[in-house]
Amino acid sequence: MTRQLPLQPAENRAGRTTFTVDVEDHRPEDGPAGGCSPRYEGMTRRLLDFLEAHGVAGTFFIDGELARRSPSLVREIAARRHEIGSHSYRHVTLECETPAGFAAGIAAAKARLEDLSGAAVLGFRAPAFSVTPPTCWAIDVLGHAGFAYSSSVVPGPALVGGYPGAPRRPFLWPNGLLEIPCPVGTIGRWAVPFRGGMYLRYLPPWRYRRLQAQLGEQADWTYCHPYDIDGKESFARLPGRGWIVSLLLRANRGITLRRWHRLAAHPAPPFAARLPELRAAAVLFEGQGSAPDPEA
Ligand SMILES: [Zn+2]
């Protein structure tokens, strides 16, 4: 159920876009144990160079395990004046976590990122936008861990994740945590997070423009992963993925930066700098889902 806070002007979008990056390694077996150099470091630096060239500061949600493997990369992202957020401890979706295990992991990941960056970590993004009705127990865990906001919900029925009934604009969970949901458009019955990832790479311009017209009062932000811009990565079947999905994830990687180039004409600050504005525009959402299992 949604309830308006005392009326505030809706977020002043004016076409401004916050740039976010989910820093993760989608082929961890290629890392030191597998004998190949992981490619995420180079691609993340390429994204840093792109943002710097466009005068944009973004929000980087970083996988905790990757922060352990690449501490200098985390320091560099912070030194180049971007916000550091957490992308969980070991990049598994919340359905694969228990409340107790998630709490321990997220506390360790937050502490590590704060130690490396020298700044408070305020934001969290769940792997694969996996805050859904069955996993919304994670919101209380994030509140206890000291996070100020989450950006982990696809509001509506979605092919991946999805939270039917969640507002398509910033909202406050019952514990006061701010949610900055993924901007979506509707195709058929599906909420499509068209502003990033594979969607940004594959949607034809006419479809993209139609979805863009549906943004309304949604917080306007975009997202990508280091691999989304890696046109030189060799093709391989990804862990836990079929051949077709692996091929889709590999192809069309020249599109992301072209579309980011256009979005960068009207950038918005990182989320941390927008929190007062986003909270003022937020509605209350009571959520619906399962309580955490105290035995877990
Ligand atoms: Zn991720």
Boltz pocket constraint, residues with backbone or C-beta under 6 A from the ligand:
constraints:
  - pocket:
      binder: B
      contacts: [[A, 22], [A, 24], [A, 87], [A, 91], [A, 126], [A, 127], [A, 128]]
      max_distance: 6.0
